[in-house]
Amino acid sequence: MSIPANIVEGRRQSSEKQFARFLRIALNSGCELEYHLIMARDIGVIPEKDANALMGEAIEVRRMLHGLLRRIGVPYPPKNQMAGLSRPV
């Protein structure tokens, strides 16, 4: 529920930059959902086949969100975070 709620809330913002912020929150919610599905599978709450199918759908939604971010011209992660990714650890 939080993924579409963040998309809707973001669309009501006054700029594409603010919209992108909510899209990134929706992306993070997608990652959280995937974790919950993995956990549910691992503890036996849902069958592996169902969990894997749902995880595939969650991944597809995240891909669509990445595409929407590219379409509005805002990369993910934001440029200020991307700079830190290239530093050696």
Legacy VTK file of the C-alpha trace (Angstrom):
# vtk DataFile Version 3.0
C-alpha trace
ASCII
DATASET POLYDATA
POINTS 89 float
0.000 0.000 0.000
2.843 2.416 0.670
4.249 2.248 -2.874
1.165 3.677 -4.640
0.456 6.022 -1.724
3.911 7.591 -2.108
3.479 7.911 -5.862
0.144 9.683 -5.425
1.453 11.929 -2.654
4.530 12.771 -4.707
2.537 13.673 -7.799
0.765 16.342 -5.760
4.059 18.101 -5.005
5.005 21.370 -6.644
8.125 20.216 -8.513
9.567 17.214 -10.309
12.408 17.162 -7.774
9.911 16.749 -4.940
8.003 14.137 -6.947
11.267 12.251 -7.440
11.828 12.255 -3.681
8.525 10.422 -3.184
9.347 8.020 -6.027
12.589 7.160 -4.231
10.602 6.538 -1.050
8.321 4.246 -3.068
11.414 2.421 -4.358
12.598 1.914 -0.804
9.159 0.576 0.116
9.527 -1.894 -2.737
12.796 -3.123 -1.250
11.124 -3.438 2.141
8.287 -5.435 0.572
10.777 -7.786 -1.045
12.425 -8.348 2.342
9.052 -9.145 3.943
8.331 -11.654 1.184
11.708 -13.314 1.699
11.077 -13.500 5.430
7.549 -14.882 4.933
8.942 -17.532 2.601
11.787 -18.435 4.940
9.540 -18.904 7.971
7.006 -20.852 5.939
4.110 -18.398 6.013
3.765 -18.480 2.228
4.900 -21.137 -0.234
8.204 -20.537 -2.023
6.507 -20.503 -5.433
4.093 -17.741 -4.348
6.848 -15.725 -2.660
9.044 -15.918 -5.739
6.189 -14.817 -8.010
5.386 -11.880 -5.740
9.062 -10.910 -5.488
9.219 -10.886 -9.275
6.286 -8.491 -9.360
7.882 -6.266 -6.700
11.087 -6.155 -8.734
9.113 -5.220 -11.853
7.406 -2.364 -9.989
10.826 -1.086 -8.880
12.034 -1.228 -12.485
9.041 0.847 -13.528
9.790 3.376 -10.789
13.404 3.617 -11.990
12.077 4.215 -15.510
9.738 6.932 -14.274
12.611 8.630 -12.446
14.663 8.562 -15.665
11.702 9.899 -17.637
11.303 12.928 -15.386
15.055 13.442 -15.569
16.039 12.547 -12.019
18.496 9.656 -11.656
18.382 7.136 -8.842
20.333 7.294 -6.671
20.594 11.096 -6.760
23.885 12.491 -8.071
25.042 13.525 -4.600
24.724 9.884 -3.479
26.229 8.449 -6.671
29.506 10.244 -6.000
29.934 8.248 -2.814
29.371 4.967 -4.635
32.534 5.259 -6.695
34.888 5.694 -3.756
37.014 2.710 -2.840
36.086 0.991 0.397
LINES 1 90
89 0 1 2 3 4 5 6 7 8 9 10 11 12 13 14 15 16 17 18 19 20 21 22 23 24 25 26 27 28 29 30 31 32 33 34 35 36 37 38 39 40 41 42 43 44 45 46 47 48 49 50 51 52 53 54 55 56 57 58 59 60 61 62 63 64 65 66 67 68 69 70 71 72 73 74 75 76 77 78 79 80 81 82 83 84 85 86 87 88
